Amino acid sequence: MRVGAVALLSFLVVAVPDVSSGQVTALHFGRAWLGPGRLVNDAVIVVNGTRIESVRSGRGAIPRGARIVDLRRFTAIPGLIDVHTHMTFYWDRKPGTRPIGQQRHVAVTVFLAQESTRKTLETGVTTVRDLNAQADADIAMRDLIAMSAMTGPRMFVSGAGLNANNSPTAADAKRLTEDRVKAGDDWVKVFASRGTYDNVSEEQTLSFDVIKAAVDAAHGLGRRIAVHSYGASGARDAVRAGADSIEHAVDIDDETLAEMARRGIFYVPTIDHNRYYIDAREEFGFPETIKATHEPFIARNVETTRRARAAGVPIAMGSDAVFTMFGQNTRELGWFVKAGMTSEEALTTATVNGARLLGLQDSLGQLASGFLADVVAVEGDPTVDIAALFTGVRWVMKDGSVVVDRR
């Protein structure tokens, strides 16, 4: 058991309340990973409404009158956080069509994209940051989920991103950032370089002044900002401008990594999405030559992640899931292990670190009293073998309600 005697004692000495009203649920697990370095055997997680009331050890921790859910076959982990998704990018696999380019009314897209939300929950991901969507489809999904009118992970959204077409100048970037915040976005997304789908171009497309204008406008309105850059120069300018996270970038120089570590700017590598494009190349209609461009980029992405970790840069898991990639969200963590992380470190990027990036470290990313009751039951122990997550998620609770049960 990786928990100190004093910490364990604190679980055991708290009085167990009488909850004969039956409104409290006790989740009894074989073990629970509460957060980095904290693994509790024979764990009892007491849930009251949408929050965790307590986490203690032993059957004696079960309150009188509580409803008991026997999950002793499994390891409990906090609900996972995927900080880079595209939930509204939906493809129905209709014969003769490709994922890119299907045109639908936004209401139809939102309805059909429930398949993406379901598959995401099945991976144990209960919270996402969704970066770039058209016609405010992401705002609609976010609000429907928050209203319990749609089942899915809680969403933090950016709407349509700023790019070289809609924000070529600093004044344009300031105006559009303000417009996006007025529209109801939680985050602002900036495309500072090319690079997408079958294209891993690192060409920077926005100047430092434009990025800085967007960053300043977002921060001035109380919003955080994510910058897409496949290459090192866009990442360097985004860090100089004070962005909150850098998405995708490879070959980031040592000075920029050191500055990211100093400022607490997150790196979101999104390594696995290029693996997905290679594997799904026939569905997308991509040529076989995509392997020759994407495989070297993946290798550089892994190496940059290794260097970022060594430099002390905070790293968060982002799948960049689109179209048929939902349900594979957590495979990103396997690449983190290849980049030198332990399985527990990789798990931390999708829990504690994701919560910090979202500014929700006091309510998400850990199993602790007062935190939201997002709990995942995994067959196996992902703190020892991260691959247990990829096939072993059996049961998921979000906000105190069971949203996946595959026991």
N, C-alpha and C positions, 0 to 999 in steps of 0.2 A: 504494500500500500504506500503510494507516494504522498503521504500527508503526515505532518509532524504530530507528535503526541498531544501537544497543546491544542493544535487545530482540531484534531479528532475529538478531544475532550469537549471542545466548544460545541460540537454537534450533539453530544450526548447529554449534557447537563441542562439544556434548555427544557423547561416544562412542556409537556405535550398537552395541548388544549383539548377540551371536549367539544366536538363539533357535531353533536347528535342531530342537528338540523339537516345533515346530509349534503350540504353545499360544497364540502371540501373533498378533494380527490387526493389519494396517496398513491404515487407511482413507485412501485417497488422494483428496483433494478439490481442485477448482479453486481454492477459497478457503475460509477458515474464519474465522468471527467468534467470537473466544474470549471476548469480553466487551466492555464499553464502550471504544471507542477502539482496539480491537486486532483488526485484520483481516490475515490472513496468506494470501498467495497460494501456490499449489502446495503446499498443506498436507498433511502426513502425521500422522494421529492414530494413535498406537500404543496398542492396547488389550490388556491382560493380565488375563484373567479378567473381573471386574466393574468394573475400574478403568482409568482412562486412565494409561498409563505415561509418555507424552511427546507433545508437539505441536511439530513442527518443520517446516521448509520444504525441499522438494526431494526427488527420488527417492532421493538418498543417505541420507535419514533412515529408509528402510525397513530394518528389521533383517533380517539373513540368516536365511532359513528361515521368515520370517513369512508367514502367509496374507494375500494382498493383495486388497482389495476396491476396484475401480476406480470411484470416484465423482467423477471429474474434471469431469463435466458440472454438478456441483451446488455450492452453498454449504453448508458445515457450520455449524450453530448448536447451542448446548446444548439438551438436552431442555427443553421448555417446562413452566411451572408455572401451573396454573389454581387460584387460591386460594378459589374459591367455586363448588362444584358440588353437585348432588343426584343422585348416580349411581344411587341405588335407586328414583328416581321413573321408573317404566317404564310405557309405554302400548303395547299391541300393535296399535292401530288397528283393532280388531275392529269391524265394522259395527254401528252402533247404540250404540256406547259413546263416552265422552268421556275425555280424559286424567285428569281429576280424579275420584276416587271409585271406581276399580276396586279390588275387595277380593280379595286372594289370601293364601295362607299365605306367611309370610316366606321360607321356603326356595324357593318357586316364584319369588318376586320376585327373590331373589338370583341364581337361575339365569338368568332372562330378562334381567336387567340386564347380562349380559355383552355385549349389543348396545351398551349405553352405553359400556362400557369399551373395546370395539373401535373405535367411532367416535371416541372421545376420543384414543386412540393415533394414529389416522389424521390428526389435526390437528397432530401433533408434540408433544402434551402427554403427558409421561411421569410427572408428579406432580400430584396434586390434594389440596386441602383440602376435605373434604366436610362441609357444615354443615347438619345436621338430617336425621335419618332415623328411622323408626319401628322398634320391635322389634329394635333392634341389628342391623339388616340391613347397615348400613355397616361395623360391626365384623367381621361375617362375611366381607364382600367384601374388606376390608383384609387379613384374615388368610389368606384363600384365595389372594389375589394374592401375598402375602409367601411363602407356601408353594409357589408356582409351580403350584398346582392350578387357577388361573384366570389368564388373560392380561388384564392391564390396567395402568393407571398405578398407581404406589405411592400409597397413600391415607393421609391423616391425617384422623381422623374425630371428630365431636362427639356422635354419637347424637342423641336428641331434645333440642330446645332448651328453655330456660327461658322461660316467658311469664306473662302476667297470670293465666292459669287455674291453672297448677301452682306458681307462685311469687309469690303476691300480697304476701308480706311478706319482710323481710330474713331472718328465721329459715328460711322456706321456701326461699329462694334459696341459703342456705348449705348446708342439708341436701341439696337436690337436686344442687347442684354436687358435693358430696362423693360422692353416689350415682353420678353420671355418671363421675367419675374411678375409683371402685371398679369400675364396669362395664367399664372399659378404654378410655375415650375419651382421645384425644390432645389435644383442644381442648374448650372449653366454648362453647356458642352461647347468646346471650341475645336474645330478641325484646323490644326496648324500645319498639316502636311498631307500629301497624298497617301495612298495605301488603304486597300480594302479588297475583300473577296479574292480575285485572281491577281491583284496588283500589290506588290510589296515595295512600291516606290517610296523612297525616303525624302523626296523633294519637299522642302519647306514651302508653304504657300501663303503664310501670313507673317508679317513683320513683327518684330518685338513690340513696336508702338501699338499695333492693333491688338496683340495679345494682352498687353498691359492695360489698355483701355477697357477691355472686357473684364479682366481680373478686378480692376479698381471699381468698376460699376457694379459687378456682382457682390464684392465684399461690402461696398457701401450700402447695398440693399439687404445685407444679412444673408447672402447666399454663397455657397462654395462653388468652385469651378474646376472642371476636369478638362485636360487638354490632350487631344489625340495628336500624337506625333510618332510616325514610324522610325524617324531618324533622330540622330543625336543633336542636330542644330536646333530643331524645333523644340526638343526637350530642354535644351540649355536656355533658350529664350523664355520658355514657359516657367522654368524655375526662377530665372532672374525676375520675371514679372510677378512671382508670388502665387502661382497656381496651387491648388490643394492636392491634385493628383495628376500624374503623368501616365498616359495610357499607351501601351505597346512598345515604346521606344527601345531600339537596340543601340549598342555601342556608345552608351552614355559615358562621357569622359569622367575621369576620377574627380576633377574639381567640382563638376556638377553633382556627382553622387555625394560628395562630402557636404555640399550646400543643401542637398535634399535631406540628408541626415540631420544637419544642424537645424533646419527649419521645420523638420517633421513633415515634409512633403512626401506623399505616398507614391510608390511605384506599383502600377497594376500591369503586369507583363502580358497577360492574355496570350500565353504561348499556345494553348491547345486549339484555338480557333483555326490556326493555319494547318494543323494536323487534320481538322475536320474538313477544310476545303479540299485537301488532297484526297481524303477518303471518299468524299461526296462529289468528286469531280465529274462523274458521269451524269449525276442528277442535275448539277449546275450547268452542264455543257462545257466544262473547261477542258482544254487540251491536256494531253499527258505531260506536256512540258511544264505544267504547274509544279510538278515534283522538283524539277531542276531549279526553280526560283524559290519555292517555299521551304524546302528542307534545309538549305543553308541559312535561311532567315530564322528558322526555328532554332537551329544550333546557336546562332548569335544571340537570340532571345534568352535561351537557357544560360549562356555565359554571362550576359548582362545581369540576369537575376542572381547568379552566383556572386558577381562582383558587388551588386547592390546589397546583398545580405552581408557580405564581408565588411562593407562600408558602414553598416548600421542603418541603412535606409529602411523605413517601415514599408512592408509589402502587404498588399491585400489581394485576395483572390477575386479575379474577374474572368468569367468564361468567354465573354463576347458572344454568347449564344444567340443564334439566329435560326429561323426556319426549322429544320429538322434536327438541330443540335440540342434542343431542350431535352432534358433527361440525361445529358452527359455533362452537366454543369461542373461537377466536382472533379472531373478528370484533370483539370488544371493542376490540382494538388500533386498528382503524380510527377509532373514536370518539376515542381518545386523540390521534391525529394531528389530527383536527378540533378538538380542544381546545388545540392549539398545540405538541404534542410533535413532534420529528423521528421518523422511522421507527426510528432506532436507540434513541432514548429509549423509544419504545413497546415495542420488543423487550426493553429492559432491565427493564421492569415485569414481564414474563413469565419472566424468568430470574433475574438478580441480585437484584432486589427480592423476588420470590416466595421465593427461598431465604432471604433475610434474615428475612422475616416468619415463616417456618417454623423459624428458628434453625438452618438447614442451609447457611449460606453457605460452609462449608469443604468441602462435598461435592457440592453441586448448583448449577446456574445458570451455570456457566462450563465452558469446555473447557480443562482444566489438569491437570497431573500430580497424581495422587493422588485426583482427583475421580471420582465414579461415572461409568461409561461410558454416559451418556445423550447420544446424538448424533442429530441430525436432518439429513437431506439435502433441500435446498430448490432447486427449479428457479427461478432468478432470485436476486436479492439483496434480502432483506427489510430490510437496513440502509439501503437506498436507497428501496425501495418496499415498505411493510409489506404491501400487498395480495398480494405474492408468496407469503406464508404461507397465504392463504385457499384457494388452488387449487394451490400448487406443492410441497406436501410429498410426497416420493416414497419416502422410506426412513427408518425409525426404528429406532434401537438403544436398548434400555433394559437397564441392568446388564450390558452386554457381549453381549446377545443380540438378534438382529434380530426385531422384533415387527411391523414393517410393511415390505413390499417391493412398491412400485408403480412400479418403474422401467419 
